[in-house]
Amino acid sequence: MRDSPLFKIVWAHLTGRKRQTLVSILGVMFGITVFIFQAGMITGLQNYFVEKTIQSTPHIQISNETTASEKPVAAKAYPENRDIWFSIRNQKDRLEEDKIKDGLQIASLLENHPEVYGVSPSLTSQAIFKLGVLDVSAIVHGVDILRENRLFNLEKDIVQGSVIRLETVNNGLILGSGLAEKLGANLNDNLNIVSPNGVSLPMKVVGILSTGLRDLDDQRAYSSLRNAQKLMKAQSSHITDISIKLRNIDKAPELADEFENRFGYRAVDWKEKNAAVFSVFKIQNIVTYLVILSILLVSGFGIFNILTMMIYEKMTDIAILKAIGYTDKDIRRIFLSEAMLIGLAGGVLGLITGLVISIIAASIPFRIEGFVSSERLNINFNPLFYTIAFIFGLLTTAIAGLLPARKAAKVDPLHIIRNQ
């Protein structure tokens, strides 16, 4: 290849315009570098969020959720009939309990389901946390801590104290790290929790955990199921939620529908619960790919302009090459090869710089706050991104060089020589 006359002509053209060639190579390199880094950073954050969500939240959550779309009691007394209209004035609020009736029996049935890995019944309620002069509204999550730890591996996220102390200390409480920060609470501090019905319980902080999911860490505290029931003046069978972990997470939507139809309570899978976040991720991806596409298109136009100018400057050379026997196909090959060499050089440099920048960015301590909390950028080093970036860079340069190459092949040597 290096000894072929065509390659020597290509090399002479590229090295004869070193500055323009270098600018074209840098344009392709920059586009590919941005593609690799942006795609790795955005998808890395998304994957980290999904991983944390799968680890720290139920795949399916069953609760007695009351919706505004529920039919009035009067309407339920009649079958579906378009000829009947209901008009209710001064409607009274109906007292609805958030209790799941026979919740513990439902939890036992779910545990025996072949697709279910584990189940954790709980009682969840809003409450006021009082420490000194501070009052903070948050959620008390009463659980069987051993079952909850088996499902969500809370011990891994404990930054102070121990999960097992919630089982051994009668009035124990585990705070989310964000909630502990709001209260200024430390391990072994005593505080009071006041329920919506006015019951107050003194509690002792036996642990602080950080899941990385900001909503959980800022709003949730774990107590024993017994203490939560005492706080709500509820019976020992009173639960409000059933958290479910599945053996195969991909079956969460269909199993949620199955459980909702079977037990008559609202069942929400993890994707539906985080639908708003995933819609933001989709917008992020669209914006990222549009920015990258625009950069590569700009570099493609640069290559197009350079090759077009080169054709005008090399008209005499093209005429001479045709006069001594080079075909239109040979001329097209020359200028298309120049574009491909620019794309190849820019692509290789882009892969290297993209990888180096990603490695450096992933190693720098960097506190991130948002949907999730992290101590550094979570970069996705998926080889697919590098492959796509390289191929897309080559395609951009090939398309940019195609039109000038065809234009060069159509040059009439007799017309050029007569005009000299």
N, C-alpha and C positions, 0 to 999 in steps of 0.2 A: 504493500500500500504506500509506504513512504517513498519508494522508488518510482512510483507511477507518475507520468507527466501531469495527470489531472490533480494529484495531491500537491505536487510542487507549485502548480498555478494557484490552488486554493491557499496554500501556506503563504505564497508571495503576496496575495491580495490582503490577507488578514494582518500579516506583519508590516505591510506597507502603510496601513492605517491603524497604528498601534493604539492611539488614544481612543478612537471610535470603537475599536474592537474591545478594549478594556471596559469602556462604559457599558457596552452591550452585555458583556459577561457579568459585570457587577449588577446590572439590572435584573438579569435572570437569577443570580445568586441571592440578591436581596429578596426577591419574590418568594423563592423557595425557603429561605431562612425564616421569613415571616410566617409562611404557611406552616412549617414544622413547629415553630415555637407557639404560635397562636392556637393551632389545633391541639397541640399537646397540653397547653395550659388550660384551655376551656374544657376539653374532655376529661382532663385529669381532675379538675374541680368537680365536674359532674359525676365522674366515677367515684370520687371520694364521698360525695354527698349520698349517692345510692348505696355505697358500702356501709356508711354510718347509719343510714336509714334502715337498711336490712338488719344490721346488728342490733340497733337500739330501739326499734319500734316493731310492733306486731305486723306480721304479714296480712292478717285479717283481724279487725276489731269488731266485736259484737256489742251493741249498746241499745238501750231503750230510748231511742231518739225520737222526739216528737217534732213533726214537721207542720208548717203552716198550711200545706196543701191537703192535710187530712180532712175528710168529709165531716160536716156537722153531724151530731147525733141524730137529728131529725131526718137528715137525708139518708142515713144508714137504715132507717126503718122501712124505706120503700125501695123497690127494685129500680134499675136504671130505666127512666122514662122521661123523654124530652118534653112531654106535655105537663109535667109537674114542676112548678117553680117554688123555691123556698125563699122567704124573706123573714129574717130574724132580727128584731130590734132589741137594743140593750142587752146584747149577748153577755152572759156571765162567763168568767174564766173557769175552766174546769181544772180541778186540782189533779195534776198528773204526777205520778211518782216516776223517778228515774230508775227504780228497781227493776232488775230482770227477774221475773217470776220463775221460780224453780231453777235459778241460775246455776247453782252448784250441781244439780242433776244434769243440766245441759253441758256443763263443763266436763262432767264424767263421760257423757256420751261422745263428746268431741274427742276426748283423749283416746277413745277406742277406734276412731276413724283411721283407716289405713294411710291416708295422705297427711295426717296431722302428726307433727313431731312433738309438740308439747302445748299445754294450755295453762294460763294463769288467770284465775278470777280476781277481780279487784273492786274496790269501792273508791270512786273518785269524786272529790268535792272541792269547790272553791272555799277558801278560808283566809283569815287575816293572821299574819305572823307578826308577833310583837316581841321586839328585843330592845330593852331600854325605852327610848322615846320614839323608836322607829316602828312604823306599821306598814307592812308590805302585803299586798294581795297576791296570792299564789294558789297552787293546786296541791291538795293532799292526796296522795295516791296510796291507799291502803292495800297491801299485798301480802301474800305468803312469800316471804323473801327467798326461801329456798327454791320455790318453783319459778319465781321471777328471775333469780340469778341463773337458773338452768337455761331459761329461754334467752336472756339478754346478756349473760356474762357480765353482770354489773361489777363483779370483783375486779375485772380488768380496767374499768373506768374510775375506780376509787382512787382519789389522790390523797385523801387523809382518812384515817380510821379504817373500819372493816365492815363488810356487808353482814357478817355473822352476828355482829353486836346488836343488830336490829332484832335478832331472834332472842338474844340473851338479856338485853336491857329492856325492862318493862315499858318504859316511856321513851324508847329510842326513836331517833329521827335522822334520816339521811337527806341532806340538802343538795340540790344542784349547785354547781360552782357559781353560776351567775346569781342565783337567789342568795347564796351565802354572802356574796360580795355586796349585794344590795343591803342586806341586814347588818353587815359587818360582823358576821358570826364566825366563830372558830370552833374547832373540835372541842367537845365536852362543855360547850356553852349551854346554858339553860334559857329557854324561851317559852312563850305561851302561844297557843294556837286557838283562835276563836272561830267557831263554825257559823254559818248563816243563821242558825236557830239560837245562837247565843251561848252555846256550850263552850267552856274554856278548859283546855288541858295544858298542864305544864309538860314540856318535852325537853329531852337532852340530845344534843347533836352528837351522834355516834359515827358519822361519816359524811364526807363531802365527795361528790363524784362529778366528773366532767366527761360527757359523752361526745362532745364535739358538735352536737346539734343545739343550736342556740336557744330555740324555743323550749326544749326540754330543760336545759341547764338553768335558764332564767326563771322558769315558771313552776317547776315540779319539786316536790319533796316526798320521800317515801316514809311511810309508817307501817306498823303491823296492821293487818286487816282488822284485828280486834280493836285497836285504838281508834281507827277510822270509824268503825261502827259505833264506838262509844261517843265519839265526837259528834256523830250525826244522830244520836239516840236511835240507832237502828238495831234490828235483831241480828243474831249471829249468821243468819242465812242471807242477809241483805248484801247484794253486790250490784254494781252498776255497769261493769264492763267485763268482757272476756277477751283476753289477748291470746292470739293463736299464732304459732309458728308452724310452717309447713315443711315437708320434706322436699318439695319441689316448688320454689317460689313462683315459677311461671304459671302455675295453676291457680294463683290467688284470685283472679277475677271470676273464674267460673265456680270455684268453691265458695266464694263470698255469696254469689247468687244462690247456690245450693243451700247454704246455711240460712240465708235470709228467708227463703221459701219454706224451709223445713221448720224453723223455730219461730218465725214471725217477728223477729227483731232485726233492726238495721245492722247489716254487715258491710263494712267498708274495707276494701283491700288497700295496700300501701300505695299503689299507683294513684288510685282515686283520691286518697287523702292528701297526696302531695301534687295534685294535678296543676295547681297554680305555679309551683316551683318548676315543674317540667315544661310548662308553657314558656316561662322565662328562659329556660335553657334552649328551647327551640329558636327563640328570637336571637339569643346570643350566637348560636351556630350560623344562622342566616347572615347576620351582620359580619361575623368573622370571615365567612367564605366570600362574601361580596367584596370586602376590603382586599383579601388576598387575590381574588380574580382581577380586580382593578389594577393591582400592582403588576401582575404578570402581563396584563394587556398593555400597560404602559411600556413595559420592557419589550414586548412584542412589537409595538409601534416603533420603538427605537431601533430595533434590528431591521425592520422594514425600511425605515428611512436611510439607514447606513448602507444597506445593500442596494437600494435604488440609486443613491448618490454614487456608489461604486460603479454601477452599470454605466451611468453617464460618463464617468471619468475613464472607464475602460472600453469605450465604444470601439476605439481603434484596435485594441488587443482582441476584442471579440471578433471583429471583422477579419483580422489576420488569422485567428484560430480557425474560423470557418473556411477561409480561403485555402488553408493548408490541409483541410480534410476533416476537421472536427465537426461532428453532427450537432443538430439541435438538442438531442438527448444529452450529449457530452456537456454542452453549455449549461443546460438545466442542472445537470449533476454537479457542476462546479459551484454554482451559486447556492444550490440547496445544501451542498456539503459544508459551505461556509456557515450557513445558518445553523446546521446541526452541530458543527464543532463549537460554535458559540454556546448553544444550548447545553452541550455535553460538559464543557468546561464550567459554565455557570451552575449547572446542576450538581456536579461533584463538589464544587466549592460551597454551594448552598447546603448540601447534605452535611458537610463537615461543620460549617459554622452554626447551622441549626442545632446539631447534636451538642456542640460545645456550649453554646449559649443556654440550651435547655439544662444541661448538667450543672452549669454554674448557677443558674436561677434556682434549681431544685435544692442546691446545697446551702443557699443563703438563708439564715433564720429570718423569717418574715411573718409577723403576726397578721392573720387574716380573720376578719369578722364579717359575717353575713349569714347566709342560710346555715353555714357550718363554720366552726372555728378550727383553725389550724395554725401550727407553728411555722410552716413553710409552704411554698408553692408546691402543689401536687401535680407534677408533670407526667403526662402519659407518653411513654416511649414506644408506642405501638409501631412496629416496622411497617405497617400498612400506610401510615402517614408519610413515611420517607419514600416508599414506593410510588404512591400517588403523586407526591410533590415532584419527584424526578420525572415521571412519565408526563405529567402535565407541563412541566418546564420544556421538555423536548417537543411536545406537541405544539406549544405556543411558538417556539422558535421555528419549527418546521412550517407552520402555517404562515408565519411572518415572512419566511424566505421563499415561499412557493410562488407568489405573484411576481416578485422581482426576477426569480429564476425563469419563469415563463416569458417575461418581457425580454430578458436577455437572449433567449432562444429565438425570438422572432426578429432579431436585428438582421437587416439586409446588408451583407458585407459590401456589395457593389455600391449601394447608396452612400455608405460611410466612406469608402475609399475615394469616390468621386468628389465628395465634399472636403477632402483634406487639402 
